[in-house]
């Protein structure tokens, strides 16, 4: 079995058909189209897919255009009439069905009958004789009758007789009547239709891909007995608590056996003590590799029971897939050709000088045995899908071959279109974009490092107002086990709430590493952007009820997210103007409006970036966005405090005391 890389041609297009100069309609600048159709756009099931195109022909003939769409592999196309937006720009939409791959394209043709009908009306308006024109129309209708279904064919033959008579009032009335027009539209003249030169792809994901709330934790830290390694059974007791906080995805760091060779100690020490559990990213030992579970966590059956129990709480389990091996991984002995060997006969370990990761061996994607390697890696995902896991966080995918990911994810989704993949790639923008194009469902982002009002607004504009919005879904994380940003190092409880609210309301997909985040854990490793005493290298004991935790605030905001469709999407966002005084923009208050797809739910979020001082300013609500005058009166309900405010016109004063609550999440009630 070898990976297949070249997809079959999905549709007969104008490039595939013999040239015929009678096809006069031009179809150009179809949007969305990613890299000339090389990659799919992304939507979720039930979402409306909008398509636009430039469509025109020579002269002034009337044209008809339609958007074609189908699930990939189906023989028949569904057609949606396109509407003329003006200036030869046309649009149509369709609602995407179940998860899977879809195709869409555009078809258009000259409508000689409607062109004739419009010309006839012009001549009548000018008082000209139309007897000959009616006979020309009869010929067009006769051609339509030959194309029509039986019932319409009889109707059209009847009209042929009426129009052939000549310039009678009855003939004119028949020619311009709606019945004839409707029958002719049901028998379109598509023989000379132009077809867009390619079929474009659409990747439809499950609804969880569009709206999700992730919670990461280390199972080994959740024993009820201090000093004992946590198990899957121990983790089951956390499920009600996590569900009450409003999370619907639990993400577990690697659960596989951990190598003994070169095992790291606490705080990434090069030498481990006898009780140190090692980094769970150093995968593989005599107990197995990527398709085994660490014995101290429990059995495979207990893991499957944990997955089922999570689902009963409305939570999907996501696994971390890290394609790297400890020196003890079975693959090192079974498939030495998948690794790089040094002249001294040792395997090349991972390093980023001066850092040395001797407990981790990178896989060689330039191996001569690359095809079998690819299949083995792909089959790791398929194994865990067989155990009930369909959501995956992939560690450092940008350090593995892009072609591999495109093939592997495509191959998996052919069998399991419900599968989701989060790319943990804090890397250069073009690499992140390529991973998203290649099939990744979600992408980690630069949100963690966007902390000023200007930077947040600029970054969200890039994510939501450029082509990125068509294929890259951001997943905002204020922290991870690897990252404790300086904003949170030594940070106040209020700062943790601020960054959480921003993540949860700017993006429809967000996550956090807990319980460190809800406990406001803020102690860094000296000189680094990491936690001291990191769980990556040791088992921690957590007091979940520690004073100062923000668990109730997290639960409240997650309830608001689940109850307000406006916050269940990312791309419809409008930043609002907030002034300290007239003409002076406030740099510590940020506000933004989001709307549900049907426009019924409108949310205005205002957050202070100052965790110490009360800040106030004048906020301009964009009433014109909703077709209302600048003086319109309306109400806003703060879903965090429960208070309702009457606002008079577009400018209103707002104030936030971070020690009470550093944010407003207003539900806006506009007059109908």
HELIX and SHEET records of a PDB file:
HELIX    1   1 UNK A   35  UNK A   37  5                                   3    
HELIX    2   2 UNK A  112  UNK A  125  1                                  14    
HELIX    3   3 UNK A  131  UNK A  147  1                                  17    
HELIX    4   4 UNK A  150  UNK A  164  1                                  15    
HELIX    5   5 UNK A  169  UNK A  175  1                                   7    
HELIX    6   6 UNK A  178  UNK A  185  1                                   8    
HELIX    7   7 UNK A  207  UNK A  210  1                                   4    
HELIX    8   8 UNK A  219  UNK A  221  5                                   3    
HELIX    9   9 UNK A  232  UNK A  236  1                                   5    
HELIX   10  10 UNK A  239  UNK A  244  1                                   6    
HELIX   11  11 UNK A  266  UNK A  268  5                                   3    
HELIX   12  12 UNK A  295  UNK A  297  5                                   3    
HELIX   13  13 UNK A  300  UNK A  312  1                                  13    
HELIX   14  14 UNK A  330  UNK A  334  1                                   5    
HELIX   15  15 UNK A  336  UNK A  338  5                                   3    
HELIX   16  16 UNK A  370  UNK A  386  1                                  17    
HELIX   17  17 UNK A  397  UNK A  399  5                                   3    
HELIX   18  18 UNK A  402  UNK A  415  1                                  14    
HELIX   19  19 UNK A  429  UNK A  437  1                                   9    
HELIX   20  20 UNK A  447  UNK A  449  5                                   3    
HELIX   21  21 UNK A  453  UNK A  465  1                                  13    
HELIX   22  22 UNK A  467  UNK A  470  5                                   4    
HELIX   23  23 UNK A  493  UNK A  506  1                                  14    
HELIX   24  24 UNK A  551  UNK A  563  1                                  13    
HELIX   25  25 UNK A  565  UNK A  568  5                                   4    
HELIX   26  26 UNK A  623  UNK A  626  5                                   4    
SHEET    1   A 4 UNK A  26  UNK A  31  0                                        
SHEET    2   A 4 UNK A  48  UNK A  56 -1                                        
SHEET    3   A 4 UNK A  89  UNK A  95 -1                                        
SHEET    4   A 4 UNK A  83  UNK A  86 -1                                        
SHEET    1   B 5 UNK A  41  UNK A  44  0                                        
SHEET    2   B 5 UNK A 200  UNK A 205  1                                        
SHEET    3   B 5 UNK A 100  UNK A 110 -1                                        
SHEET    4   B 5 UNK A  63  UNK A  71 -1                                        
SHEET    5   B 5 UNK A  78  UNK A  81 -1                                        
SHEET    1   C 4 UNK A  41  UNK A  44  0                                        
SHEET    2   C 4 UNK A 200  UNK A 205  1                                        
SHEET    3   C 4 UNK A 100  UNK A 110 -1                                        
SHEET    4   C 4 UNK A 194  UNK A 195 -1                                        
SHEET    1   D 9 UNK A 212  UNK A 217  0                                        
SHEET    2   D 9 UNK A 249  UNK A 252  1                                        
SHEET    3   D 9 UNK A 316  UNK A 321  1                                        
SHEET    4   D 9 UNK A 391  UNK A 395  1                                        
SHEET    5   D 9 UNK A 420  UNK A 424  1                                        
SHEET    6   D 9 UNK A 442  UNK A 444  1                                        
SHEET    7   D 9 UNK A 474  UNK A 477  1                                        
SHEET    8   D 9 UNK A 509  UNK A 513  1                                        
SHEET    9   D 9 UNK A 212  UNK A 217  1                                        
SHEET    1   E 2 UNK A 324  UNK A 325  0                                        
SHEET    2   E 2 UNK A 361  UNK A 362 -1                                        
SHEET    1   F 2 UNK A 350  UNK A 352  0                                        
SHEET    2   F 2 UNK A 355  UNK A 357 -1                                        
SHEET    1   G 6 UNK A 573  UNK A 575  0                                        
SHEET    2   G 6 UNK A 589  UNK A 595 -1                                        
SHEET    3   G 6 UNK A 602  UNK A 608 -1                                        
SHEET    4   G 6 UNK A 663  UNK A 669 -1                                        
SHEET    5   G 6 UNK A 633  UNK A 638 -1                                        
SHEET    6   G 6 UNK A 644  UNK A 648 -1                                        
SHEET    1   H 4 UNK A 584  UNK A 585  0                                        
SHEET    2   H 4 UNK A 577  UNK A 581 -1                                        
SHEET    3   H 4 UNK A 615  UNK A 620 -1                                        
SHEET    4   H 4 UNK A 651  UNK A 656 -1                                        
END                                                                             
